[in-house]
């Protein structure tokens, strides 16, 4: 479930050269923690779980009473409006029965405020919605745990590949140094007449092969480090000094 675009990892990894003194120490447990906190896959599943939890809260909200507040304002001198408004406001007086007041009333302001409370006693649909939201939350939680477990396994494997590649790179570097020393010694012995040019040429070929192996080992280490950084959500060029003593 963890995505690994190998092509751009290979291109970016070729430029990663950082001295060991400048590398940040990193244990396996720290690498897994970084991946769970920063990996995009882990982040998306965690966000989906939080959304599912909010849906449960939203579904349960239908159990709570609903309160609505409404206000309205009207003004007019239409006889029916004035008559009904005065009556609704319990402000109707005997003087309002005068024919002139009934036919030609003064303009009246009618301001109304209303508070409405609605409480559901039994709602089968709400129970079904809460149950469905709960199942969705459980599924989101299970998916997050699966992604985290897969991520931990992927980080562990990548961590091990970096250690193996780093060891191979170190061994290749030592072999290259030894080959160059042997070539220099052979050149000196040839100058002294102790060996022939053919012997030196054989060592030249050997040095080239060892150098090729060293370049390949260095590239494999860089790619392995870039893959580990991608899983942790770190920049591909970030350098870490892996700890061999805290492997499980």
SVG drawing of the C-alpha trace seen along z (x, -y; Angstrom):
<svg xmlns="http://www.w3.org/2000/svg" viewBox="-68 -58 133 68">
<polyline fill="none" stroke="black" stroke-width="0.4" points="0.0,0.0 3.1,-2.3 3.9,-4.0 7.5,-4.0 8.2,-5.9 11.6,-4.4 12.5,-6.5 12.6,-9.9 14.1,-8.3 17.0,-7.0 17.6,-10.4 17.4,-12.4 19.6,-9.9 22.5,-10.2 23.3,-13.6 23.2,-12.6 26.7,-12.9 26.9,-13.9 29.8,-13.4 29.1,-11.1 29.8,-13.9 26.9,-15.9 24.3,-13.1 21.6,-13.1 21.4,-10.0 18.4,-7.9 17.2,-4.7 14.7,-2.3 12.0,-3.2 12.6,-6.9 12.3,-6.2 9.0,-4.4 7.7,-7.3 8.7,-9.8 6.9,-7.7 3.7,-7.5 3.8,-11.2 4.8,-12.5 4.1,-9.9 1.3,-11.0 -0.4,-7.6 -0.5,-7.7 -1.7,-11.3 -4.6,-10.6 -5.8,-7.5 -5.6,-9.5 -7.6,-12.3 -10.2,-9.8 -10.4,-8.4 -11.0,-11.8 -13.6,-12.6 -15.4,-9.3 -15.4,-10.2 -17.0,-13.6 -19.7,-11.8 -20.5,-9.8 -20.9,-13.0 -23.0,-14.5 -25.3,-11.5 -25.7,-11.5 -26.7,-15.2 -30.1,-14.3 -30.9,-12.9 -30.5,-16.4 -33.4,-18.9 -33.6,-21.5 -34.2,-25.1 -35.2,-27.7 -35.5,-31.4 -37.4,-33.5 -38.0,-37.3 -40.0,-39.3 -41.0,-43.0 -43.8,-44.5 -45.2,-48.0 -48.4,-49.1 -51.7,-50.8 -53.8,-48.2 -57.0,-47.9 -56.9,-44.1 -53.2,-44.1 -53.6,-46.7 -56.7,-45.0 -55.1,-41.6 -51.8,-42.9 -53.4,-44.8 -55.5,-41.8 -52.5,-39.4 -50.5,-41.9 -53.4,-42.1 -53.4,-45.9 -56.9,-46.2 -59.0,-48.8 -62.6,-50.1 -61.4,-53.2 -60.2,-50.9 -63.8,-50.0 -64.4,-53.5 -65.3,-53.5 -62.6,-56.0 -60.0,-53.8 -61.2,-50.7 -61.3,-52.2 -58.3,-54.5 -56.0,-53.2 -52.6,-54.8 -49.5,-52.9 -48.6,-50.2 -45.3,-48.4 -45.6,-44.6 -42.4,-43.0 -42.6,-39.3 -40.1,-37.0 -40.7,-33.2 -38.7,-30.4 -39.5,-26.9 -38.2,-23.7 -38.4,-20.3 -37.5,-17.1 -37.6,-13.7 -38.9,-10.9 -38.1,-8.0 -36.4,-8.1 -35.5,-4.8 -33.7,-6.7 -31.4,-8.4 -30.5,-5.0 -29.6,-3.6 -27.5,-6.6 -25.6,-6.4 -25.0,-2.7 -23.8,-3.3 -21.5,-6.1 -20.0,-3.9 -19.3,-1.1 -17.6,-3.7 -15.5,-4.9 -14.4,-1.3 -13.5,-0.7 -11.5,-3.9 -9.6,-3.0 -8.9,0.5 -7.6,-0.9 -5.3,-3.4 -3.9,-0.5 -3.3,1.6 -1.5,-1.3 0.6,-2.0 1.6,1.7 2.5,1.8 4.4,-1.4 6.4,-0.1 7.2,3.1 8.3,1.0 10.5,-1.3 12.1,1.7 12.9,3.3 14.2,0.0 16.3,-0.6 17.9,2.8 18.6,2.2 20.4,-1.1 22.6,0.7 23.4,3.5 24.1,1.0 26.2,-1.1 28.3,1.9 28.7,2.9 29.8,-0.6 32.3,-0.7 33.7,2.7 33.9,1.6 35.7,-1.6 38.3,0.4 38.8,2.8 39.3,-0.2 41.9,-1.7 43.7,1.7 43.6,2.1 45.1,-1.4 47.8,-0.7 48.7,2.6 48.7,0.8 51.1,-1.9 53.3,0.8 53.3,2.7 54.3,-0.4 57.2,-0.9 58.3,2.7 58.0,2.3 60.2,-0.7 62.7,1.3 62.6,4.1 61.0,6.6 57.7,7.0 56.6,6.5 54.2,4.1 51.7,7.0 51.6,7.4 50.9,3.7 48.2,3.8 46.4,6.6 46.3,4.5 45.0,1.5 42.1,3.7 41.5,4.9 41.5,1.4 38.9,0.4 36.6,3.3 36.9,2.5 36.2,-1.2 33.1,-0.2 31.9,2.0 32.5,-1.0 30.4,-3.3 27.6,-0.8 27.7,-0.2 27.6,-4.0 24.6,-4.4 22.7,-1.6 23.3,-3.1 22.0,-6.5 18.9,-5.0 18.2,-3.0 18.6,-6.1 16.3,-8.1 13.6,-5.3 13.8,-5.4 13.5,-9.2 10.5,-9.0 8.8,-6.6 9.5,-8.9 8.2,-11.9 11.7,-13.6 13.5,-15.4 15.3,-12.9 18.6,-14.7 18.4,-14.6 21.2,-12.5 20.8,-10.2 23.3,-8.1 21.5,-4.8 22.0,-3.0 22.9,0.7 22.7,1.3 18.9,0.7 17.7,3.1 15.0,5.5"/>
</svg>
